[in-house]
Amino acid sequence: MELSPAVLDDVRRLIAEVLQLDLDDVTAPALFFDDLGGESLDLLELSFRFERHFGVRVRFNDLTASVIELDDQGRLTPSSLALLKARFPFLKLEGFETRPLERKTDLLTVEAIAGFVQAGLDTRDASPAAKHSPSE
């Protein structure tokens, strides 16, 4: 899956609107909760806006519902890293094998949010119904 720059730009704009931030503050690597001050209700509002804007339902709870195991120092185990890479190939997981993960939402950057949107668009566009035009 390749993240479309247009999708990232639209996601950045929508996040800036919901969080009432300057667009320049909403960078791809910014953490939604820690860096931008987002809250769970903001993420829910974004889900609704993404559905209206892109026509896809984004399921962020798929990330938090994932079974993630940590080692005794709070780092992702190799099996958890492999699981996350397989399920969410758009997540930037570099470094999480060496630094502790305090909570699953630490993985939710602006770029990761855009990745969830892109994955939804890719799934929608690959569905058999999307391949048939109304005139067929």
Biotite code that builds the C-alpha atoms (Angstrom):
import biotite.structure as struc

atoms = struc.array([
    struc.Atom([0.000, 0.000, 0.000], chain_id="A", res_id=1, res_name="MET", atom_name="CA", element="C"),
    struc.Atom([1.335, 3.377, -0.979], chain_id="A", res_id=2, res_name="GLU", atom_name="CA", element="C"),
    struc.Atom([0.073, 6.446, 0.831], chain_id="A", res_id=3, res_name="LEU", atom_name="CA", element="C"),
    struc.Atom([-1.281, 9.046, -1.573], chain_id="A", res_id=4, res_name="SER", atom_name="CA", element="C"),
    struc.Atom([0.063, 12.560, -0.903], chain_id="A", res_id=5, res_name="PRO", atom_name="CA", element="C"),
    struc.Atom([-3.470, 13.875, -1.542], chain_id="A", res_id=6, res_name="ALA", atom_name="CA", element="C"),
    struc.Atom([-4.883, 11.585, 1.163], chain_id="A", res_id=7, res_name="VAL", atom_name="CA", element="C"),
    struc.Atom([-2.188, 12.707, 3.616], chain_id="A", res_id=8, res_name="LEU", atom_name="CA", element="C"),
    struc.Atom([-2.906, 16.369, 2.815], chain_id="A", res_id=9, res_name="ASP", atom_name="CA", element="C"),
    struc.Atom([-6.661, 15.924, 3.318], chain_id="A", res_id=10, res_name="ASP", atom_name="CA", element="C"),
    struc.Atom([-6.133, 13.998, 6.566], chain_id="A", res_id=11, res_name="VAL", atom_name="CA", element="C"),
    struc.Atom([-3.784, 16.709, 7.855], chain_id="A", res_id=12, res_name="ARG", atom_name="CA", element="C"),
    struc.Atom([-6.362, 19.381, 7.003], chain_id="A", res_id=13, res_name="ARG", atom_name="CA", element="C"),
    struc.Atom([-9.211, 17.501, 8.699], chain_id="A", res_id=14, res_name="LEU", atom_name="CA", element="C"),
    struc.Atom([-7.105, 16.872, 11.825], chain_id="A", res_id=15, res_name="ILE", atom_name="CA", element="C"),
    struc.Atom([-6.183, 20.559, 11.957], chain_id="A", res_id=16, res_name="ALA", atom_name="CA", element="C"),
    struc.Atom([-9.886, 21.481, 11.723], chain_id="A", res_id=17, res_name="GLU", atom_name="CA", element="C"),
    struc.Atom([-10.997, 19.046, 14.419], chain_id="A", res_id=18, res_name="VAL", atom_name="CA", element="C"),
    struc.Atom([-8.184, 19.987, 16.821], chain_id="A", res_id=19, res_name="LEU", atom_name="CA", element="C"),
    struc.Atom([-8.313, 23.684, 15.868], chain_id="A", res_id=20, res_name="GLN", atom_name="CA", element="C"),
    struc.Atom([-4.613, 23.778, 15.028], chain_id="A", res_id=21, res_name="LEU", atom_name="CA", element="C"),
    struc.Atom([-2.592, 25.485, 12.337], chain_id="A", res_id=22, res_name="ASP", atom_name="CA", element="C"),
    struc.Atom([-2.048, 23.145, 9.406], chain_id="A", res_id=23, res_name="LEU", atom_name="CA", element="C"),
    struc.Atom([1.727, 23.608, 9.730], chain_id="A", res_id=24, res_name="ASP", atom_name="CA", element="C"),
    struc.Atom([1.556, 22.035, 13.215], chain_id="A", res_id=25, res_name="ASP", atom_name="CA", element="C"),
    struc.Atom([-0.027, 18.850, 11.869], chain_id="A", res_id=26, res_name="VAL", atom_name="CA", element="C"),
    struc.Atom([3.009, 17.052, 10.474], chain_id="A", res_id=27, res_name="THR", atom_name="CA", element="C"),
    struc.Atom([3.113, 13.441, 9.296], chain_id="A", res_id=28, res_name="ALA", atom_name="CA", element="C"),
    struc.Atom([5.224, 12.135, 12.223], chain_id="A", res_id=29, res_name="PRO", atom_name="CA", element="C"),
    struc.Atom([3.249, 14.017, 14.918], chain_id="A", res_id=30, res_name="ALA", atom_name="CA", element="C"),
    struc.Atom([1.593, 11.814, 17.533], chain_id="A", res_id=31, res_name="LEU", atom_name="CA", element="C"),
    struc.Atom([-2.151, 12.460, 17.540], chain_id="A", res_id=32, res_name="PHE", atom_name="CA", element="C"),
    struc.Atom([-2.514, 12.325, 21.320], chain_id="A", res_id=33, res_name="PHE", atom_name="CA", element="C"),
    struc.Atom([0.832, 13.421, 22.746], chain_id="A", res_id=34, res_name="ASP", atom_name="CA", element="C"),
    struc.Atom([2.050, 15.968, 20.194], chain_id="A", res_id=35, res_name="ASP", atom_name="CA", element="C"),
    struc.Atom([-1.254, 17.382, 18.952], chain_id="A", res_id=36, res_name="LEU", atom_name="CA", element="C"),
    struc.Atom([-3.329, 17.099, 22.122], chain_id="A", res_id=37, res_name="GLY", atom_name="CA", element="C"),
    struc.Atom([-6.022, 14.953, 20.543], chain_id="A", res_id=38, res_name="GLY", atom_name="CA", element="C"),
    struc.Atom([-8.503, 13.026, 22.658], chain_id="A", res_id=39, res_name="GLU", atom_name="CA", element="C"),
    struc.Atom([-10.633, 9.947, 22.044], chain_id="A", res_id=40, res_name="SER", atom_name="CA", element="C"),
    struc.Atom([-13.669, 12.076, 21.176], chain_id="A", res_id=41, res_name="LEU", atom_name="CA", element="C"),
    struc.Atom([-11.583, 13.929, 18.593], chain_id="A", res_id=42, res_name="ASP", atom_name="CA", element="C"),
    struc.Atom([-10.677, 10.611, 16.995], chain_id="A", res_id=43, res_name="LEU", atom_name="CA", element="C"),
    struc.Atom([-14.359, 9.698, 16.869], chain_id="A", res_id=44, res_name="LEU", atom_name="CA", element="C"),
    struc.Atom([-15.161, 13.049, 15.223], chain_id="A", res_id=45, res_name="GLU", atom_name="CA", element="C"),
    struc.Atom([-12.401, 12.403, 12.699], chain_id="A", res_id=46, res_name="LEU", atom_name="CA", element="C"),
    struc.Atom([-13.891, 9.009, 11.885], chain_id="A", res_id=47, res_name="SER", atom_name="CA", element="C"),
    struc.Atom([-17.191, 10.689, 10.987], chain_id="A", res_id=48, res_name="PHE", atom_name="CA", element="C"),
    struc.Atom([-15.448, 13.331, 8.898], chain_id="A", res_id=49, res_name="ARG", atom_name="CA", element="C"),
    struc.Atom([-13.381, 10.712, 7.073], chain_id="A", res_id=50, res_name="PHE", atom_name="CA", element="C"),
    struc.Atom([-16.525, 8.776, 6.246], chain_id="A", res_id=51, res_name="GLU", atom_name="CA", element="C"),
    struc.Atom([-18.174, 11.905, 4.829], chain_id="A", res_id=52, res_name="ARG", atom_name="CA", element="C"),
    struc.Atom([-15.087, 13.145, 3.001], chain_id="A", res_id=53, res_name="HIS", atom_name="CA", element="C"),
    struc.Atom([-13.600, 9.902, 1.682], chain_id="A", res_id=54, res_name="PHE", atom_name="CA", element="C"),
    struc.Atom([-16.621, 7.593, 1.769], chain_id="A", res_id=55, res_name="GLY", atom_name="CA", element="C"),
    struc.Atom([-14.838, 4.998, 3.908], chain_id="A", res_id=56, res_name="VAL", atom_name="CA", element="C"),
    struc.Atom([-15.247, 3.914, 7.485], chain_id="A", res_id=57, res_name="ARG", atom_name="CA", element="C"),
    struc.Atom([-11.993, 4.093, 9.423], chain_id="A", res_id=58, res_name="VAL", atom_name="CA", element="C"),
    struc.Atom([-11.675, 1.667, 12.308], chain_id="A", res_id=59, res_name="ARG", atom_name="CA", element="C"),
    struc.Atom([-9.001, 2.931, 14.685], chain_id="A", res_id=60, res_name="PHE", atom_name="CA", element="C"),
    struc.Atom([-10.160, 0.496, 17.343], chain_id="A", res_id=61, res_name="ASN", atom_name="CA", element="C"),
    struc.Atom([-8.648, -2.279, 15.181], chain_id="A", res_id=62, res_name="ASP", atom_name="CA", element="C"),
    struc.Atom([-5.275, -1.005, 16.374], chain_id="A", res_id=63, res_name="LEU", atom_name="CA", element="C"),
    struc.Atom([-6.154, -0.811, 20.054], chain_id="A", res_id=64, res_name="THR", atom_name="CA", element="C"),
    struc.Atom([-7.932, -4.179, 19.915], chain_id="A", res_id=65, res_name="ALA", atom_name="CA", element="C"),
    struc.Atom([-4.817, -5.867, 18.523], chain_id="A", res_id=66, res_name="SER", atom_name="CA", element="C"),
    struc.Atom([-3.147, -8.250, 20.908], chain_id="A", res_id=67, res_name="VAL", atom_name="CA", element="C"),
    struc.Atom([0.210, -6.655, 21.531], chain_id="A", res_id=68, res_name="ILE", atom_name="CA", element="C"),
    struc.Atom([2.747, -8.259, 23.808], chain_id="A", res_id=69, res_name="GLU", atom_name="CA", element="C"),
    struc.Atom([5.554, -6.374, 25.474], chain_id="A", res_id=70, res_name="LEU", atom_name="CA", element="C"),
    struc.Atom([8.757, -7.744, 26.924], chain_id="A", res_id=71, res_name="ASP", atom_name="CA", element="C"),
    struc.Atom([9.817, -7.128, 30.528], chain_id="A", res_id=72, res_name="ASP", atom_name="CA", element="C"),
    struc.Atom([11.229, -3.711, 29.516], chain_id="A", res_id=73, res_name="GLN", atom_name="CA", element="C"),
    struc.Atom([8.021, -2.568, 27.793], chain_id="A", res_id=74, res_name="GLY", atom_name="CA", element="C"),
    struc.Atom([9.238, -3.059, 24.227], chain_id="A", res_id=75, res_name="ARG", atom_name="CA", element="C"),
    struc.Atom([7.196, -4.751, 21.527], chain_id="A", res_id=76, res_name="LEU", atom_name="CA", element="C"),
    struc.Atom([8.041, -8.427, 21.219], chain_id="A", res_id=77, res_name="THR", atom_name="CA", element="C"),
    struc.Atom([9.201, -9.688, 17.812], chain_id="A", res_id=78, res_name="PRO", atom_name="CA", element="C"),
    struc.Atom([5.902, -11.526, 17.343], chain_id="A", res_id=79, res_name="SER", atom_name="CA", element="C"),
    struc.Atom([3.917, -8.358, 18.123], chain_id="A", res_id=80, res_name="SER", atom_name="CA", element="C"),
    struc.Atom([6.032, -6.348, 15.702], chain_id="A", res_id=81, res_name="LEU", atom_name="CA", element="C"),
    struc.Atom([5.414, -8.968, 13.008], chain_id="A", res_id=82, res_name="ALA", atom_name="CA", element="C"),
    struc.Atom([1.664, -8.959, 13.712], chain_id="A", res_id=83, res_name="LEU", atom_name="CA", element="C"),
    struc.Atom([1.451, -5.162, 13.540], chain_id="A", res_id=84, res_name="LEU", atom_name="CA", element="C"),
    struc.Atom([3.503, -5.043, 10.328], chain_id="A", res_id=85, res_name="LYS", atom_name="CA", element="C"),
    struc.Atom([1.224, -7.638, 8.737], chain_id="A", res_id=86, res_name="ALA", atom_name="CA", element="C"),
    struc.Atom([-2.060, -6.046, 9.820], chain_id="A", res_id=87, res_name="ARG", atom_name="CA", element="C"),
    struc.Atom([-1.052, -2.401, 9.499], chain_id="A", res_id=88, res_name="PHE", atom_name="CA", element="C"),
    struc.Atom([1.774, -2.125, 6.962], chain_id="A", res_id=89, res_name="PRO", atom_name="CA", element="C"),
    struc.Atom([1.513, 1.667, 7.001], chain_id="A", res_id=90, res_name="PHE", atom_name="CA", element="C"),
    struc.Atom([2.592, 1.980, 10.654], chain_id="A", res_id=91, res_name="LEU", atom_name="CA", element="C"),
    struc.Atom([6.105, 3.275, 11.206], chain_id="A", res_id=92, res_name="LYS", atom_name="CA", element="C"),
    struc.Atom([7.433, 0.728, 13.694], chain_id="A", res_id=93, res_name="LEU", atom_name="CA", element="C"),
    struc.Atom([11.132, 1.423, 13.431], chain_id="A", res_id=94, res_name="GLU", atom_name="CA", element="C"),
    struc.Atom([12.667, 1.761, 16.869], chain_id="A", res_id=95, res_name="GLY", atom_name="CA", element="C"),
    struc.Atom([9.874, 0.084, 18.794], chain_id="A", res_id=96, res_name="PHE", atom_name="CA", element="C"),
    struc.Atom([12.003, -3.032, 19.179], chain_id="A", res_id=97, res_name="GLU", atom_name="CA", element="C"),
    struc.Atom([14.402, -0.965, 21.294], chain_id="A", res_id=98, res_name="THR", atom_name="CA", element="C"),
    struc.Atom([12.232, 1.646, 23.020], chain_id="A", res_id=99, res_name="ARG", atom_name="CA", element="C"),
    struc.Atom([9.311, 1.054, 25.378], chain_id="A", res_id=100, res_name="PRO", atom_name="CA", element="C"),
    struc.Atom([5.742, 1.450, 24.191], chain_id="A", res_id=101, res_name="LEU", atom_name="CA", element="C"),
    struc.Atom([3.773, 3.171, 26.911], chain_id="A", res_id=102, res_name="GLU", atom_name="CA", element="C"),
    struc.Atom([0.388, 2.730, 25.244], chain_id="A", res_id=103, res_name="ARG", atom_name="CA", element="C"),
    struc.Atom([-0.919, 1.536, 21.894], chain_id="A", res_id=104, res_name="LYS", atom_name="CA", element="C"),
    struc.Atom([-1.908, 5.047, 20.925], chain_id="A", res_id=105, res_name="THR", atom_name="CA", element="C"),
    struc.Atom([1.818, 5.918, 20.760], chain_id="A", res_id=106, res_name="ASP", atom_name="CA", element="C"),
    struc.Atom([1.659, 4.278, 17.316], chain_id="A", res_id=107, res_name="LEU", atom_name="CA", element="C"),
    struc.Atom([-1.010, 6.707, 16.091], chain_id="A", res_id=108, res_name="LEU", atom_name="CA", element="C"),
    struc.Atom([0.782, 9.402, 14.137], chain_id="A", res_id=109, res_name="THR", atom_name="CA", element="C"),
    struc.Atom([-0.818, 11.662, 11.551], chain_id="A", res_id=110, res_name="VAL", atom_name="CA", element="C"),
    struc.Atom([0.788, 9.473, 8.878], chain_id="A", res_id=111, res_name="GLU", atom_name="CA", element="C"),
    struc.Atom([-0.641, 6.329, 10.509], chain_id="A", res_id=112, res_name="ALA", atom_name="CA", element="C"),
    struc.Atom([-4.114, 7.902, 10.544], chain_id="A", res_id=113, res_name="ILE", atom_name="CA", element="C"),
    struc.Atom([-3.710, 8.675, 6.846], chain_id="A", res_id=114, res_name="ALA", atom_name="CA", element="C"),
    struc.Atom([-2.606, 5.053, 6.402], chain_id="A", res_id=115, res_name="GLY", atom_name="CA", element="C"),
    struc.Atom([-5.868, 3.836, 7.941], chain_id="A", res_id=116, res_name="PHE", atom_name="CA", element="C"),
    struc.Atom([-7.775, 6.048, 5.490], chain_id="A", res_id=117, res_name="VAL", atom_name="CA", element="C"),
    struc.Atom([-5.674, 4.857, 2.534], chain_id="A", res_id=118, res_name="GLN", atom_name="CA", element="C"),
    struc.Atom([-6.203, 1.213, 3.552], chain_id="A", res_id=119, res_name="ALA", atom_name="CA", element="C"),
    struc.Atom([-9.959, 1.847, 3.621], chain_id="A", res_id=120, res_name="GLY", atom_name="CA", element="C"),
    struc.Atom([-9.839, 3.444, 0.188], chain_id="A", res_id=121, res_name="LEU", atom_name="CA", element="C"),
    struc.Atom([-7.730, 0.608, -1.211], chain_id="A", res_id=122, res_name="ASP", atom_name="CA", element="C"),
    struc.Atom([-10.113, -2.016, 0.194], chain_id="A", res_id=123, res_name="THR", atom_name="CA", element="C"),
    struc.Atom([-13.139, -0.164, -1.149], chain_id="A", res_id=124, res_name="ARG", atom_name="CA", element="C"),
    struc.Atom([-11.585, 0.256, -4.591], chain_id="A", res_id=125, res_name="ASP", atom_name="CA", element="C"),
    struc.Atom([-10.559, -3.415, -4.739], chain_id="A", res_id=126, res_name="ALA", atom_name="CA", element="C"),
    struc.Atom([-14.038, -4.724, -3.905], chain_id="A", res_id=127, res_name="SER", atom_name="CA", element="C"),
    struc.Atom([-15.943, -6.438, -6.740], chain_id="A", res_id=128, res_name="PRO", atom_name="CA", element="C"),
    struc.Atom([-18.786, -3.905, -6.460], chain_id="A", res_id=129, res_name="ALA", atom_name="CA", element="C"),
    struc.Atom([-16.333, -1.070, -7.103], chain_id="A", res_id=130, res_name="ALA", atom_name="CA", element="C"),
    struc.Atom([-15.156, -2.702, -10.320], chain_id="A", res_id=131, res_name="LYS", atom_name="CA", element="C"),
    struc.Atom([-18.597, -2.665, -11.984], chain_id="A", res_id=132, res_name="HIS", atom_name="CA", element="C"),
    struc.Atom([-19.934, 0.508, -13.430], chain_id="A", res_id=133, res_name="SER", atom_name="CA", element="C"),
    struc.Atom([-23.653, 1.279, -13.051], chain_id="A", res_id=134, res_name="PRO", atom_name="CA", element="C"),
    struc.Atom([-24.171, 0.827, -16.806], chain_id="A", res_id=135, res_name="SER", atom_name="CA", element="C"),
    struc.Atom([-23.037, -2.827, -16.786], chain_id="A", res_id=136, res_name="GLU", atom_name="CA", element="C"),
])
